[in-house]
Amino acid sequence: MSSDRILPAIALRLLSVLIFALMNTAIKLAQGSGASIGEILFFRQFGACLLVASVIAAGPGMRSVATGKLPAHVVRAVVGLSAMAFTFNGIVALPLAEATTIGFTVPIFATILGALVLREPTGWRRWAAVAAGFAGVLIVAQPTGAHFPLWGAACALTGAFGTASVTILLRQIGRTEAALTTVFWFSALSLLPLSIIYSQVARPHDVTAWFWLASVGLLGGAAQIAMTNSLRLGPVSVVVPMDYSSLLWATLLGWLVFGATPAQATWIGAPVIVASGLYIVWREHVRRQVETRQAVT
């Protein structure tokens, strides 16, 4: 692909990483201001739905999100919302750097699910990268120590597994549905159960809490749009590695906003997880190149 598309794709992905890091900070600040996870989830999807719907209405129009794959979108919404709930609990329970690091296991879980569910060919090199990635998780989490709450680590890992499951679903949905269509239906369908939950957990807040709740929704929607457009402009093998820059932002924001710095174990385990994820992405790129050449010949 030409550089006039690659460079904007990388820029958009880096922008989405920064906005997601700001959203994660807003999640912790909203919870610290008295908001519950149920409220945070509702505002995350409500704000994202408004923003995405506005972009669609101003661009291709709402008719462009008409779909004949509603059951697939419902499944994606259920899995995606569950993954988001676990991820948010992990963000609240853990320091930002550690929660972000554990989130890097998504490519590892995606490799396992791709082999088991989609029967994708997975050689010993990628299985070795999967094993190395989980070794990095053990280093970061230190399950036998008191580094940080195991509940938080378990939530973060479960959220990463759910996110990897979503990537598998999106491979199926993406064959017929546009990216903005998928994002819109995820946000809209999520609001149905979240509205019921919100009606049960909603409570009065001060201005600060409302500000952080609104920020979660708007930042989440903006990050989603930037991430979606990065994949439209550039191949996965180029843009996805940019996600690992989120550790830099998580470390910086954790220090500036919460006065927290990563533990020594995180500095040791994070490079192992990142290296395994990058290797998996690279091997996936190589595999698809081989499949493309075989299809052409």
C-alpha positions as CSV (number, residue, x, y, z in Angstrom):
1,M,0.0,0.0,0.0
2,S,1.2,3.6,-0.7
3,S,2.8,5.6,2.0
4,D,0.1,8.3,1.7
5,R,-2.3,5.8,3.2
6,I,0.1,4.0,5.6
7,L,1.3,7.1,7.4
8,P,-2.3,8.4,8.1
9,A,-3.2,4.9,9.3
10,I,-0.3,4.8,11.7
11,A,-1.1,8.3,12.9
12,L,-4.8,7.5,13.5
13,R,-3.8,4.3,15.4
14,L,-1.4,6.2,17.6
15,L,-4.1,8.8,18.2
16,S,-6.6,6.1,19.2
17,V,-4.1,4.6,21.6
18,L,-3.6,8.0,23.3
19,I,-7.4,8.6,23.5
20,F,-8.0,5.2,24.9
21,A,-5.3,5.8,27.6
22,L,-7.1,9.1,28.5
23,M,-10.4,7.2,28.6
24,N,-8.9,4.6,31.0
25,T,-7.7,7.4,33.2
26,A,-11.2,8.9,33.2
27,I,-12.6,5.5,34.2
28,K,-10.5,5.4,37.3
29,L,-11.3,9.1,38.1
30,A,-15.0,8.5,37.6
31,Q,-14.9,5.5,39.9
32,G,-12.9,7.4,42.5
33,S,-15.5,10.2,42.3
34,G,-18.3,7.7,43.3
35,A,-19.5,6.3,40.0
36,S,-20.2,2.6,39.8
37,I,-19.0,0.3,37.0
38,G,-22.6,0.0,35.7
39,E,-22.8,3.8,35.4
40,I,-19.4,4.0,33.7
41,L,-20.3,1.3,31.2
42,F,-23.6,3.0,30.4
43,F,-21.9,6.4,29.7
44,R,-19.1,4.7,27.7
45,Q,-21.6,3.2,25.3
46,F,-24.1,6.1,25.4
47,G,-21.5,8.7,24.5
48,A,-19.9,6.5,21.9
49,C,-23.3,5.8,20.3
50,L,-24.1,9.5,20.1
51,L,-20.7,10.3,18.6
52,V,-20.7,7.4,16.1
53,A,-24.3,8.1,15.0
54,S,-23.4,11.8,14.5
55,V,-20.4,10.8,12.3
56,I,-22.5,8.4,10.2
57,A,-25.4,10.9,9.9
58,A,-23.0,13.6,8.7
59,G,-21.3,11.2,6.3
60,P,-22.8,8.2,4.6
61,G,-26.1,8.6,6.3
62,M,-28.0,6.3,8.7
63,R,-29.2,4.1,5.9
64,S,-25.6,2.9,5.5
65,V,-25.8,1.0,8.8
66,A,-28.8,-1.1,7.7
67,T,-27.9,-4.8,8.2
68,G,-29.1,-8.2,7.5
69,K,-26.8,-9.7,10.1
70,L,-28.5,-8.6,13.2
71,P,-28.1,-11.9,15.1
72,A,-24.3,-11.7,14.5
73,H,-24.2,-8.2,15.9
74,V,-26.2,-9.3,18.9
75,V,-23.6,-12.0,19.7
76,R,-20.8,-9.5,19.1
77,A,-22.5,-7.0,21.5
78,V,-23.0,-9.6,24.3
79,V,-19.4,-10.8,24.1
80,G,-18.0,-7.3,23.6
81,L,-20.0,-5.8,26.5
82,S,-18.9,-8.7,28.8
83,A,-15.3,-8.2,27.8
84,M,-15.6,-4.4,28.5
85,A,-17.1,-5.0,31.9
86,F,-14.2,-7.2,33.0
87,T,-11.7,-4.9,31.4
88,F,-13.1,-1.9,33.3
89,N,-13.0,-3.8,36.6
90,G,-9.4,-4.5,35.9
91,I,-8.6,-0.9,35.1
92,V,-10.3,0.2,38.4
93,A,-8.6,-2.5,40.5
94,L,-5.0,-2.3,39.0
95,P,-2.5,0.5,38.3
96,L,-2.9,1.8,34.8
97,A,0.5,0.4,33.6
98,E,-0.3,-3.1,34.9
99,A,-3.8,-3.2,33.6
100,T,-2.5,-2.1,30.2
101,T,0.3,-4.7,30.2
102,I,-2.1,-7.5,30.9
103,G,-4.4,-6.2,28.1
104,F,-1.5,-7.0,25.7
105,T,-2.4,-10.7,25.9
106,V,-5.2,-10.1,23.4
107,P,-3.1,-11.4,20.4
108,I,-2.1,-14.4,22.5
109,F,-5.7,-15.4,23.2
110,A,-6.6,-14.6,19.6
111,T,-4.0,-17.1,18.4
112,I,-5.4,-19.8,20.6
113,L,-9.0,-19.1,19.6
114,G,-8.0,-18.9,15.9
115,A,-6.4,-22.3,16.1
116,L,-9.3,-23.9,18.1
117,V,-12.3,-22.2,16.6
118,L,-11.3,-21.2,13.0
119,R,-8.9,-24.0,12.6
120,E,-6.2,-21.6,11.4
121,P,-2.8,-23.1,10.9
122,T,-0.6,-22.4,13.9
123,G,3.0,-23.6,13.9
124,W,5.3,-24.2,16.8
125,R,6.8,-20.7,16.6
126,R,3.5,-19.0,17.4
127,W,2.7,-21.6,20.1
128,A,6.2,-20.8,21.6
129,A,5.2,-17.1,21.5
130,V,2.0,-17.9,23.2
131,A,3.8,-19.7,26.0
132,A,6.3,-16.9,26.3
133,G,3.5,-14.3,26.6
134,F,1.8,-16.2,29.4
135,A,5.2,-16.5,31.2
136,G,5.3,-12.7,31.0
137,V,1.8,-12.5,32.5
138,L,3.0,-14.6,35.4
139,I,6.0,-12.3,35.9
140,V,3.7,-9.2,36.0
141,A,0.9,-10.6,38.1
142,Q,3.1,-12.5,40.6
143,P,0.2,-14.8,41.6
144,T,2.0,-15.9,44.8
145,G,2.8,-12.4,46.0
146,A,1.0,-9.3,47.1
147,H,2.0,-7.2,44.1
148,F,-1.6,-6.2,43.4
149,P,-5.1,-7.7,43.8
150,L,-5.4,-11.0,42.0
151,W,-9.1,-10.1,41.4
152,G,-7.9,-7.2,39.3
153,A,-5.5,-9.4,37.3
154,A,-8.2,-12.0,36.8
155,C,-10.6,-9.4,35.5
156,A,-8.0,-7.9,33.2
157,L,-7.1,-11.4,31.8
158,T,-10.8,-12.3,31.3
159,G,-11.4,-9.0,29.6
160,A,-8.5,-9.7,27.2
161,F,-9.9,-13.1,26.5
162,G,-13.3,-11.6,25.7
163,T,-11.6,-8.9,23.5
164,A,-9.8,-11.7,21.6
165,S,-13.1,-13.5,21.2
166,V,-14.5,-10.3,19.6
167,T,-11.7,-10.2,17.1
168,I,-12.6,-13.7,16.0
169,L,-16.3,-12.7,15.6
170,L,-15.3,-9.6,13.7
171,R,-13.4,-11.7,11.2
172,Q,-16.7,-13.3,10.4
173,I,-18.8,-10.1,10.5
174,G,-16.2,-8.1,8.6
175,R,-16.7,-10.2,5.5
176,T,-20.1,-8.5,4.8
177,E,-20.3,-5.5,7.2
178,A,-18.6,-2.1,7.1
179,A,-16.5,-1.2,10.1
180,L,-18.7,1.8,11.1
181,T,-21.8,-0.4,10.8
182,T,-20.3,-2.8,13.3
183,V,-19.3,-0.1,15.7
184,F,-22.7,1.5,15.5
185,W,-24.6,-1.7,16.2
186,F,-22.3,-2.6,19.1
187,S,-22.9,0.7,20.8
188,A,-26.7,0.8,20.1
189,L,-27.4,-2.9,21.1
190,S,-25.3,-2.5,24.3
191,L,-27.5,0.3,25.5
192,L,-30.5,-2.0,25.8
193,P,-29.2,-4.0,28.8
194,L,-27.1,-1.1,30.1
195,S,-30.2,1.1,30.3
196,I,-31.8,-1.5,32.6
197,I,-28.6,-1.7,34.7
198,Y,-28.3,2.0,34.8
199,S,-31.8,2.5,36.1
200,Q,-30.9,0.3,39.1
201,V,-27.5,1.7,39.9
202,A,-27.9,5.4,39.0
203,R,-27.2,7.8,41.8
204,P,-26.7,11.6,42.3
205,H,-23.1,12.9,41.7
206,D,-21.2,16.1,41.9
207,V,-20.1,18.0,38.9
208,T,-16.7,16.3,38.9
209,A,-18.1,12.8,38.7
210,W,-20.5,13.8,35.8
211,F,-17.6,15.4,34.0
212,W,-15.5,12.1,34.1
213,L,-18.5,10.0,33.2
214,A,-19.1,12.2,30.1
215,S,-15.4,12.1,29.3
216,V,-15.5,8.3,29.3
217,G,-18.2,8.2,26.7
218,L,-16.8,10.9,24.4
219,L,-13.3,9.7,24.6
220,G,-14.3,6.1,24.0
221,G,-16.3,7.0,20.9
222,A,-13.5,9.2,19.5
223,A,-11.0,6.4,20.1
224,Q,-13.2,3.8,18.4
225,I,-13.6,6.0,15.3
226,A,-9.9,6.6,15.0
227,M,-9.1,2.9,15.5
228,T,-11.7,1.9,12.9
229,N,-10.4,4.3,10.3
230,S,-6.8,3.2,10.9
231,L,-7.8,-0.3,9.9
232,R,-9.5,1.1,6.8
233,L,-6.3,2.9,5.7
234,G,-3.6,0.4,6.7
235,P,-3.1,-3.4,7.0
236,V,-3.4,-5.0,10.5
237,S,0.3,-6.0,10.5
238,V,1.3,-2.3,10.3
239,V,-1.2,-0.6,12.6
240,V,-1.7,-3.1,15.4
241,P,1.9,-2.9,16.7
242,M,1.2,0.8,17.4
243,D,-1.1,-0.4,20.2
244,Y,1.9,-1.2,22.4
245,S,2.7,2.5,22.7
246,S,-0.2,2.6,25.2
247,L,2.2,1.3,27.9
248,L,4.1,4.6,27.6
249,W,0.9,6.6,28.0
250,A,-0.4,4.4,30.8
251,T,2.9,4.7,32.7
252,L,3.0,8.5,32.2
253,L,-0.7,9.1,33.2
254,G,-0.4,6.7,36.1
255,W,2.5,8.7,37.4
256,L,1.1,12.2,36.7
257,V,-2.5,11.6,37.8
258,F,-2.3,8.8,40.4
259,G,1.4,9.0,41.6
260,A,1.9,5.3,40.7
261,T,4.9,3.9,38.9
262,P,5.1,0.3,37.5
263,A,6.6,-2.3,39.8
264,Q,9.9,-3.9,38.9
265,A,8.1,-7.1,37.9
266,T,6.1,-5.1,35.3
267,W,9.3,-3.8,33.7
268,I,10.5,-7.4,33.4
269,G,7.3,-9.0,32.2
270,A,6.0,-6.3,29.9
271,P,8.8,-6.7,27.3
272,V,8.2,-10.4,27.2
273,I,4.4,-9.9,26.6
274,V,5.0,-7.2,24.0
275,A,7.7,-9.3,22.2
276,S,5.4,-12.3,22.0
277,G,2.5,-10.2,20.7
278,L,4.6,-8.5,18.0
279,Y,5.9,-11.9,16.9
280,I,2.4,-13.3,16.6
281,V,1.3,-10.2,14.5
282,W,4.3,-10.7,12.3
283,R,3.8,-14.4,11.8
284,E,0.1,-13.7,11.0
285,H,1.3,-11.2,8.4
286,V,3.7,-13.8,6.9
287,R,0.9,-16.4,6.8
288,R,-1.5,-14.2,5.0
289,Q,1.2,-13.2,2.4
290,V,1.8,-16.9,1.7
291,E,-2.0,-17.6,1.4
292,T,-2.3,-14.6,-1.0
293,R,0.5,-15.8,-3.2
294,Q,-1.0,-19.3,-3.3
295,A,-4.4,-18.0,-4.2
296,V,-2.9,-15.9,-7.1
297,T,-0.9,-18.7,-8.5
